[in-house]
Amino acid sequence: MPKIKTRKGVSKRFAKTKTGKVKAKRANLRHILTSKPQKRKRQLRKDLFLNKTDAKKVREMMPY
């Protein structure tokens, strides 16, 4: 049986934790940072854990 290919875009954007959760980076921290408050930028640095339904889809695209 052939191997399942990993979706490379997904593997670069998400990471699996040891417990099986899917971790992602938050959006809106790339440009036009001068108009955003310091508090918002600080909170955007924290990692985001996907909800169950989205995490299931991502796990199917990253089989290994």
C-alpha positions as CSV (number, residue, x, y, z in Angstrom):
1,M,0.0,0.0,0.0
2,P,1.4,3.5,-0.9
3,K,2.3,6.0,1.7
4,I,0.0,8.9,2.5
5,K,1.4,12.2,1.4
6,T,1.6,15.0,4.0
7,R,0.1,18.4,2.9
8,K,3.3,20.5,3.1
9,G,1.4,23.8,3.6
10,V,-0.4,22.3,6.6
11,S,2.8,20.8,8.1
12,K,4.4,24.3,8.0
13,R,1.5,26.1,9.6
14,F,0.5,23.7,12.3
15,A,2.2,21.5,14.9
16,K,0.9,18.5,16.9
17,T,1.5,18.5,20.6
18,K,2.3,15.4,22.6
19,T,-1.3,15.2,23.8
20,G,-2.7,15.3,20.3
21,K,-3.8,18.9,20.2
22,V,-3.1,21.1,17.1
23,K,-1.2,24.3,17.7
24,A,-1.1,27.2,15.3
25,K,0.2,30.8,15.1
26,R,-2.3,33.7,15.4
27,A,-3.1,36.0,12.5
28,N,-2.7,39.8,12.3
29,L,0.9,40.1,13.5
30,R,2.7,40.6,10.1
31,H,2.4,44.2,9.1
32,I,0.8,47.6,10.0
33,L,1.8,47.0,13.6
34,T,2.1,50.7,14.4
35,S,-1.7,51.1,14.5
36,K,-2.2,48.1,16.8
37,P,-2.0,48.5,20.6
38,Q,0.8,46.9,22.5
39,K,-1.6,44.8,24.5
40,R,-3.1,43.3,21.3
41,K,0.3,42.5,19.8
42,R,1.4,40.9,23.0
43,Q,-1.7,38.7,23.1
44,L,-1.2,37.7,19.5
45,R,2.2,36.2,20.3
46,K,0.6,33.4,22.2
47,D,-0.1,30.1,20.4
48,L,-3.6,29.1,19.4
49,F,-5.1,25.7,19.9
50,L,-7.6,24.6,17.2
51,N,-11.0,23.4,18.2
52,K,-11.9,19.7,17.8
53,T,-13.5,19.8,14.4
54,D,-10.7,21.9,12.8
55,A,-8.1,19.9,14.5
56,K,-9.5,16.7,13.1
57,K,-9.3,18.0,9.5
58,V,-5.7,19.2,10.1
59,R,-4.7,15.8,11.6
60,E,-6.0,14.0,8.5
61,M,-3.8,16.2,6.3
62,M,-0.7,15.5,8.5
63,P,-0.8,11.7,9.0
64,Y,2.7,11.4,10.3
